[in-house]
Amino acid sequence: MKIRTKILLLFAGLTVSTILMMSILVYYFANQHSFEDFYKRLEIRAYLSAKATLPYYESDSAIYNEIREEHLEKLPSEKEYFLPVAADGSIHNNEQLALPADFYSRVIREKKATYREGDRFYEGVLYKSKQGLYIVIVSAINKYNAEYLGWLRRILIISSVASSLILVGAGIFFSRYILQPIRHIMGQVKSISSRNLHLRLNVDNSGDEINDLANTFNNMLDRLETAFETQNNFVSNASHELSTPLTAIIGEAELALNKERTPEKYIYSLQNILSEAGRLEHITKSLLHLAQTGFDGKKQEWSQLRSDELLFTVKHTIDKLHPGNKVEIDYSLFPEEEDKLLIPGNEQLLELALSNIVMNAVKYSNNQPVSIALAATEKKNIIIVKDLGIGIPAEDLPYIFSPFFRASNTSHFKGYGIGLPLAMNIIRMHKGDIIVNSQVNHGTEIRVELPL
């Protein structure tokens, strides 16, 4: 079901139910008021009838009769009854009256009482005259109430139906009006594809939810455009990096097969081919690692690791790959609590990430001292790798984690621009982060933060 239909049904349901409830309440209270008003009329007639029929003075009778005849409307089927009350409280009932005994008891006890029998209403009052104590009863048929309520019912039904139709029509209009910006956004989104990711949704400054939705879409399109550009650059750079050793291997093989050569030259060609094949293998493995670290971390085998033992393993690996290095572990910031050394993660991947960072520090510092420090807070481990190497130009810092990117001052060093992107993928897989501070010719400091 479309949102527009849901809004319309909800709006119509609330509108109709509200109007219906209000109409019922109006009818109920009007009915109650009509009864009370009619009983009040009967009460006035009862007292006037009593004073006209049972006056204290004879002159009063004529006055009250005149008031009753000239100023009071005659009620339909109006009847009057005067029932004397004996000293012992007994009532001389009229045979024409078939009222319950409780009615008379209430009149004596409360000075007045009401009773209804179908459309006929009764009002009884207790009246004391010279002749004694009387119960004066006036009854009449309330045909005005039936006519009034019938008229009120017709008015309420007509007005309720008309109001419901008008409000439902307004609901249709406003649902179209409210959802118009969403339809406009949908039209713009449908026009955007992989060929025109540079397009963006029109955004005004209204500050409403629709504006927030458009901004969210635009932010998503920014990320998609960046991802597509990164992917295209990655494929282009990967093709270039792979084609270079392949071209060298093919060229060396063709040169060796071009004519018959001495065994020494064949050995030389094979050594060149082996070197380029090794380079190709290194690039391929690095690309494979880079791709694998893009998977969900839950697919990897995780365990609780000691970060200090991880650093010792990395130091051992660096010593094997670069004998004579000047990498030192700084123990001054080591946490005293053992539980702050425990981090969740995949041991092989974290070793690979930290080894890449430390090997970069060794390579770009021309074998100058490199320090590895370990610190901890209440929520994370911090591994700091600091070197005194060539540093990274400020304009290159935003791009150092892009695959195959190499800083402008690294052309004299061998490398492929895969180590840092691979390290960042691994650290982010572990919900961590890498922060880089660097100055050209003064060295680089890399902070690896991993949650406990």
N, C-alpha and C positions, 0 to 999 in steps of 0.2 A: 504494500500500500504506500502510495506517495505521501510525502510529508504534507503537501498541500491538502490532500484528502483527509489526513489525520487532523490537521489544524481545523479544517472546515467541520468535520464531524464533532470534534471536541467543542468547538465554538458553538455549533448548533445545539449540541446536547446541553451544554451549560445554559445557553440562552433560553431554550424551550423549558427546561426544568425550572429555571429561576422564575420565568414568567408564569408557569403553571403553579408553582408554589405560592407566588405572590397573589395570584388570582384566587386560589383556595383560601388563603388567609383573609383577603379582602371580603370574600363571600361569607366566611365564617363569622368575622367580627361584625359585618353588616347585619347578618341574621341575628346575632346576639343583641346588637343594639336595637334592632327592630322589635324584638321581644320585650326588652327592657322599656323601650319607649311606649309600647302598647300597655304594658302593666302599669306604667306611670299614669297614663290616661285613665285607666280603670280606677286607680287609687284616687285620683282627683274627683272622679264622678262619684265614687263611693262616699267620700266625705261630704260632697255637695248634696248628694241624695239624702244622707243622714241628717244634715243640718236643715234641709228643706222639709223633710218628712217628720223628723223628731227634733224640732227646735226648742231652745230654752224659752224663747219668747215668740208669740204668734206672728209678730211683725217680721221676724227673721225668715219665716217660711216663704213669704212672698218675695223677699229680696233674693234668696238663694234659688228659688224657682225661676225668677227672671234671669239670673246669671246663667243658669243651666240651659234655659231655652234659647237665649239670644246669643250667648258667647261660646257655648260648647257644641261641637259637631256631634250629631247623633251617630252612634256607632252601629254597625250592622248587627241586627238581632240582639240588641242590647236588652238585658234583663236585670232587675233589681230585686234583692231579697233582704228582708229585715228579720233576723232571728233573735228573739229575746233570750238572754242568759239568766237562768235562775240563780238564787243566792247560793245554792249548793253546787253551782258550776255546770249544771245540766243545761242542755240547749234544746229548745223547741224547734226541731228540724222541719223543714218544708219538704213535703213528699215529692215535689218536682225536682229537688236537688238530690243528686246521687254522688255526693262528694265523700271522700274517705274521712274517717274520724281523725286521722292525723292532721288534716287540713284545719279542722276546728281547734284542735289542741294547739297548733302553732299560732293561730290567730289570738287565742287567749294568752298564750305564753309570750309571744313576740309583738303583740298589738296589731300585726298584719301578716298576711300570707298569700301566696300565689299558687295557682294550680292550672294545669293545661290538659285538655281532653280533645285531641285532634286539633281542629282549627278554632275551637272555643277556648277562650282564656277566662280565668276567674281571678278576681282580686277581692280578698276579704279583709275588713278592718274592724277593730274593736272600738265601739262608740258608746260613750256614756251620756245619757240625756236625763231630763226630769223624770221620764217614764221608767228609767232603769238602764241596765247594761244591755247593749245589742251587738250582734255581729252583723255588719252590713256587707252584703256581697253584691258585686256588679260583675256581670259576664257579658261577653260579646264575641262575635266571630271576627278574627283578624284577617279579613280578605285583602286589606291593604298590604299586609306583609307578603302574602302570596304574589300579588301583582308586582310589588316592589322587587321582591327577590327574583321573579321571572324576568323582569326588565333588567335587573343587575346581571343575571346569568347571561342574557343575550349580549349585553355590552361587554362583559368580561371575555366571552368566547370570541366575539368579533375582534376586540382589541388585542387579545392574545394571539390569534391567528395572524392578524395584520402585523403586529409587532414582531412575531417570529419570522414571518416572511421578509420583512424589512431588514431585520438583524442578520438573517442568514444571507441575504443578498449582500449586505455590508461585509459579512465574513468572507464571502467569495471574492469580493473586490479587494479587501485588505490582505487576504492570503496571497492573491496574485501580486499585489503591490509589495508585500514583505519579501516574497520569494523571488521577485524580479532580479535583484542583485545576484542571487545565487545562480539563477539561470544564465545571467550575463557571464558570471565567472565560469560556469560549465562550458559555455560556448567558446570562451577564450582558451580554456584548458584543452578542449578537443582539438583546437587548431595548432597546438604545440606538439612537435614530434622530435625524434632524435636529429632531424635535419635542421631544426630551427630552435634549438634550446636557448638561444640568446633572447628569445621573446619573453616578456614578463606581463603579468596581469596588471591592469590599471588599478591604482590605489589612490583613494582620496584621503583627506585628513579628517574624516568624520569621527574616527576613534571608536566606532562600534564593532560588534563581533564580526560582521561581514568584512570590515577592513582588516581585522586581525586574521581572518581566514585567508584573505588575499595575500597578506604579508607572509603567512606561513607557507602558502604555495610558492611564493617567490623565493623564500629561503630554501625550500626544497629544490626548486629549479636551479638555484645557485649551486647547491651541492651536486646535483646531477650533472650540470654543465662541467663543473670542476672534475667530477669523476670520469666523464667521457673524455675530457681533454687529457687527464692523467693517463687513462687507459690508452689513448692514441699515442701519447708520448712514450708510454712504457713499451708498447709494441714496436714503435719506430726505433727506440733506443736498444731494445732487446735484439731486434733484427740486425741492427748495426753491430752490436757487440758480438753476436754469434757469427755474423758473416765475416768479420775480420780474421779470426783464427781459421775459419773454414777456407777462406780465400788463400791464406798463407799455406795451409795444408795442401790444397789443390795445386797451387802454383809450384810448391816444392816438389810434389809428386810428378807433375808434368815436366818440370825441369830435369828431374832424375831419369825420367823415361824418354826424354828427347833423344838421347844418344847414350852409347855405352860409356861408362865411367869407371874410374878406379874404385876399388873397395873402400878406400878412405873417404872418397866423395859420397859414395852411397851411405856410408855410416854417418857422415855429416848431415846429409839430407834427412835420414831417418831420425837423427837427434832433433833437427828442427821440427820435423813432423810431430815427434813425441812431445816436444815442448809446447807446440801450438795445441795439440790434442789435450794436454794437461790443462792448459789455459781454458780450452773449451769446456772441459769437464768441470773446472772450478766455477765457471759462469753458470753452467747448467745446474749444478748442485745449489748454487746460491739462489738461482731463480726458483728452483723447486722448494727450497726452504721458505723463500719469500711468499710463494703461493700457499704453502701449507699453513703459515702463520696467519693467513686470512680466514681460516676456518674458525668455527665456534670452539672456544676454549674447552667446552665440556667434552669434546671428542678426544682431548688429550688426557694422558694419565697424570693426575695431580696427587700431590702428597704434601705433608708438612716438611719444610726444608729449614736447615740452619743456614742463615745468611753468611755467617763467618766461614763455615765449611765451604760454601759456594765460592767465596773469594779465594780460599786456599786452592781450590781446584782450578780456578781461572789462572791464578799465579803459576801453578804447575804447568798448565797448558802453554802459557806464554813462554815459560822457561824452555820448554821443549821446542817450540817453533822459532823462538828468537833467543838463542843462547847469548849470554853477555848483556842482556837487557838490564835497565836500571829501574825496574818496577819494584816499588816498595809498598808494603801494607802499613798504613798508619793506624796504630792501635789506640791513639789518645782519645778517640770519641766512642770507642766500643761501649755498648750498654752493659751495665752490671747485671741487670735482671736477665736470666736465661730465656724467659718466655718472650722477651722482646727481640730475640734472635730468630724466632720461628715465623716463617712466612709460607703461605700456601702457594703451590705452583708446580710446574713441570721442570724437573732438574736439568734435563738435556737442553731444553729451549732457553732457560735462563743462563746456563753456562755459555751457550752460543751467543746470546745477546751481549753479555758482559765481556766475553772474549773479543767480540768484534769491536766494542768500544775501547777496550784497553789496547788492542792491536793497532787501532787507528792512532791512539795517543802515542804509542811507541814509534810508529812509522812516520808521523808528521812532526815529531820532535827531534828527529835525527839522533835518536838514542840518548837524549837527555833524560834526567830523572822524571819518573812518572809516579805519582802517589795514588793509592787507593784507600779511602777512608770509609768507615762504616759508623753510622749514627742511627739513633732510633728515637721516635716520639711515642706518645701513647697509642697512635693509630697507624704508624707506618715506619718502615725502614728506609734509610737514605744512604745510598752508595755514591760516593763522590770520587770521580776520576779526574785528576788534575795533571796537566802537562805544561811544559815550557816551550812548546813548539811554535809553528808558523802562525797559528791562529786562523780564524775564519773571518773574512771581510763581512762587515755589517750588512751589506746589500745581499749577501749570499745566505745569511742565517735563516730566512724564512723558507728556503728551498732544500735544506740539507737532508730532510727526511723524504724527499721525492726520489723514487727509484732512478738510478743512473745519473743523478745530478752530482757534479763534482765542483768544488769551489774553484774560483778563478785562479787561485795561487797554488794549485796542486798539480799542475801539468807535468812537473818533473818527477812525480811520484806515481808508481804503478797502482792501479785501482780501477774499480768498475762502478762505484757509486751504489753499491748494494748493501754494504755493511750496516750503515746507520738506519736506512729504511727497514731492514730486517730486524734490527734491535728494537726500533720503535714499535713494529707490529707485535713482537713478542711481549714487550713491556705493557702495551695497551691490552693485549690478551689477558694479562694478569691484573687488569684494572689499575695499572700504575701510569707513570708519566716520566718523560725525560725533559729536563730543562738544561739549556745550553747557554753559557756565558763565555764570550771569547773576545780577544783583542789581537789584532794582527801583530805578529812578531813578539807577543807577550804570552801566548799560550791560550789554552782552552780548559774550561771547567765544565764537566758534565755531571749533572745530578740525576740519579735514577731513584725514583720514589716508588716503593712497593707497599701495598697495604698489608697489615699484620693479619 
